[in-house]
Amino acid sequence: MRTLPSKRMSLLTEREAQLVLSSAPRNLTELSPRELRGRILRARRLMEKYQDEAQRQRREALRKEVPSRSRRAEGNRNTLRKVEYFALTLERFEKRLALLERKEQIRARAASRPSGPRRTTRTATGGRKPARRTRAAGRTAKAPASKQASRKKRGGALKQERFPALKRQVHASTRGRQTQTRRDSRR
């Protein structure tokens, strides 16, 4: 990682320049998520510090505020340039952290899935579907907790979750007719 600030960044202190340079693409790949979070905090803190400083200098230059020093601030161009450096640095760090977190989520999902493809076995039924087991009239099947959580994240079948009584009623009324039809067809 380079430590010497370029001529453009001669406004920055050595530590500030190192922070900005560590956001370069080739240096970002070396950082862990924990280091990125720390650097995001530092960059945001410095950006806000210089934004406040630029506002103070602007008010002093417009004579809306009493100068804090013996000389009144005449401009804030360099301070605004520092704000720009830290805003870009912050953006790079946040993008990299988001990328690493996305990759981690994908790895976690892949690890939680069962390994190997699912195999279904079919028996010869002579062209008919096998008889399906029915549940008691008032009960509905519930998905496992992991599937419910993933459905909520995606905003899945909200209508079905909101009106379970209607769903239960329709299934119960048709279930009776279906079982009676099956019994009659067997006779």
C-alpha positions as CSV (number, residue, x, y, z in Angstrom):
1,M,0.0,0.0,0.0
2,R,1.3,3.4,-0.9
3,T,1.8,5.9,1.9
4,L,3.1,9.0,0.1
5,P,0.3,11.4,-0.7
6,S,0.2,12.7,-4.2
7,K,0.3,16.4,-5.0
8,R,-3.4,16.6,-5.3
9,M,-3.8,15.3,-1.8
10,S,-1.2,17.6,-0.2
11,L,-4.1,19.2,1.7
12,L,-4.5,16.1,3.8
13,T,-2.5,15.1,6.8
14,E,-0.5,11.9,6.6
15,R,-3.1,9.7,8.4
16,E,-5.9,11.2,6.3
17,A,-4.0,10.6,3.1
18,Q,-3.3,6.9,4.1
19,L,-7.1,6.5,4.7
20,V,-7.9,7.9,1.3
21,L,-5.2,5.8,-0.4
22,S,-6.4,2.6,1.3
23,S,-9.7,3.0,-0.5
24,A,-7.9,2.5,-3.9
25,P,-9.3,-0.7,-5.6
26,R,-6.1,-2.7,-5.3
27,N,-5.9,-1.9,-1.5
28,L,-9.6,-2.6,-0.8
29,T,-9.1,-6.3,-1.6
30,E,-6.8,-6.7,1.3
31,L,-9.2,-5.4,3.9
32,S,-11.5,-7.5,6.0
33,P,-15.1,-6.5,6.8
34,R,-14.1,-5.5,10.3
35,E,-11.4,-3.2,9.0
36,L,-13.8,-1.8,6.4
37,R,-16.3,-0.9,9.1
38,G,-13.7,0.9,11.1
39,R,-12.5,2.8,8.1
40,I,-16.1,3.7,7.1
41,L,-16.5,5.3,10.6
42,R,-13.3,7.2,10.3
43,A,-14.1,8.5,6.8
44,R,-17.6,9.5,7.8
45,R,-16.4,11.3,10.8
46,L,-13.7,13.2,8.8
47,M,-16.2,14.1,6.1
48,E,-18.7,15.5,8.6
49,K,-15.9,17.4,10.4
50,Y,-14.8,19.1,7.1
51,Q,-18.4,19.8,6.1
52,D,-19.0,21.6,9.3
53,E,-15.7,23.5,8.9
54,A,-16.7,24.5,5.3
55,Q,-20.0,25.8,6.6
56,R,-18.3,27.8,9.3
57,Q,-15.8,29.3,6.8
58,R,-18.6,30.2,4.5
59,R,-20.5,32.0,7.2
60,E,-17.4,33.9,8.2
61,A,-16.6,34.9,4.6
62,L,-20.2,36.2,4.2
63,R,-19.7,38.1,7.6
64,K,-22.7,36.3,9.1
65,E,-20.5,34.9,11.9
66,V,-17.8,36.4,14.1
67,P,-14.4,35.0,13.0
68,S,-13.1,32.3,15.4
69,R,-9.5,33.3,14.7
70,S,-7.7,36.6,14.3
71,R,-8.2,36.4,10.5
72,R,-11.5,35.9,8.8
73,A,-11.9,32.9,6.5
74,E,-11.9,34.1,2.9
75,G,-12.9,30.9,1.2
76,N,-13.5,27.3,1.7
77,R,-12.4,25.7,-1.6
78,N,-9.8,23.5,0.0
79,T,-12.1,22.4,2.7
80,L,-14.7,21.5,0.2
81,R,-12.1,19.5,-1.7
82,K,-11.3,17.5,1.5
83,V,-15.0,16.8,1.9
84,E,-15.1,15.5,-1.7
85,Y,-12.1,13.2,-1.0
86,F,-13.7,11.7,2.1
87,A,-17.1,11.3,0.4
88,L,-15.5,9.3,-2.4
89,T,-13.5,7.3,0.1
90,L,-16.6,6.5,2.1
91,E,-18.5,5.5,-1.0
92,R,-15.7,3.1,-2.0
93,F,-15.5,1.5,1.4
94,E,-19.3,1.1,1.6
95,K,-19.5,-0.5,-1.8
96,R,-16.8,-3.0,-0.9
97,L,-18.4,-3.9,2.4
98,A,-21.8,-4.4,0.7
99,L,-20.1,-6.7,-1.8
100,L,-18.4,-8.7,1.0
101,E,-21.7,-9.0,3.0
102,R,-23.6,-10.2,-0.1
103,K,-20.9,-12.9,-0.8
104,E,-21.1,-14.0,2.9
105,Q,-24.9,-14.3,2.7
106,I,-24.7,-16.4,-0.5
107,R,-22.1,-18.7,1.2
108,A,-24.4,-19.0,4.3
109,R,-27.4,-19.9,2.2
110,A,-25.3,-22.5,0.2
111,A,-24.1,-24.0,3.5
112,S,-27.6,-24.3,4.9
113,R,-29.0,-26.1,1.9
114,P,-28.8,-29.9,1.9
115,S,-25.9,-31.2,-0.2
116,G,-26.6,-33.1,-3.3
117,P,-29.6,-33.0,-5.6
118,R,-33.0,-34.2,-4.4
119,R,-34.2,-37.5,-5.8
120,T,-37.8,-38.5,-6.1
121,T,-38.8,-42.1,-6.6
122,R,-41.9,-42.9,-8.6
123,T,-43.7,-46.2,-8.5
124,A,-45.7,-47.6,-11.3
125,T,-49.3,-46.6,-10.7
126,G,-50.8,-47.6,-13.9
127,G,-51.3,-44.0,-15.2
128,R,-53.0,-42.8,-12.1
129,K,-51.8,-40.4,-9.5
130,P,-51.4,-42.0,-6.1
131,A,-54.1,-41.2,-3.6
132,R,-53.2,-38.1,-1.5
133,R,-53.5,-38.1,2.2
134,T,-55.8,-35.5,3.6
135,R,-55.6,-33.7,6.8
136,A,-58.2,-32.9,9.4
137,A,-60.8,-30.3,8.3
138,G,-59.6,-27.4,10.3
139,R,-55.9,-27.7,10.0
140,T,-53.5,-26.2,7.4
141,A,-50.0,-27.2,6.6
142,K,-47.3,-24.9,7.9
143,A,-44.0,-24.4,6.2
144,P,-40.8,-24.9,8.3
145,A,-39.5,-21.9,10.2
146,S,-36.6,-21.3,7.7
147,K,-39.0,-21.2,4.8
148,Q,-41.3,-18.8,6.6
149,A,-38.4,-16.4,7.3
150,S,-37.2,-16.5,3.7
151,R,-40.7,-15.9,2.4
152,K,-41.2,-12.8,4.7
153,K,-37.9,-11.4,3.5
154,R,-38.9,-11.6,-0.1
155,G,-42.4,-10.3,0.6
156,G,-43.9,-13.6,-0.6
157,A,-47.6,-14.7,-0.4
158,L,-48.8,-11.9,1.9
159,K,-52.4,-12.4,1.0
160,Q,-52.4,-16.0,2.1
161,E,-50.8,-15.0,5.4
162,R,-53.4,-12.2,6.0
163,F,-56.5,-14.2,5.4
164,P,-55.8,-17.7,6.8
165,A,-59.4,-18.1,7.9
166,L,-60.8,-17.8,4.4
167,K,-58.1,-20.2,3.0
168,R,-59.0,-22.7,5.7
169,Q,-62.7,-22.4,5.0
170,V,-62.4,-23.0,1.3
171,H,-60.1,-26.0,1.7
172,A,-62.3,-27.5,4.3
173,S,-65.5,-27.2,2.2
174,T,-63.8,-28.7,-0.9
175,R,-62.0,-31.4,1.0
176,G,-65.3,-33.1,2.0
177,R,-66.5,-33.1,-1.5
178,Q,-63.3,-34.5,-2.8
179,T,-63.2,-37.4,-0.4
180,Q,-66.8,-38.3,-1.1
181,T,-66.1,-38.3,-4.8
182,R,-63.2,-40.7,-4.3
183,R,-65.3,-43.0,-2.2
184,D,-68.0,-43.1,-4.8
185,S,-65.5,-43.8,-7.6
186,R,-64.2,-46.8,-5.7
187,R,-67.7,-48.5,-5.5
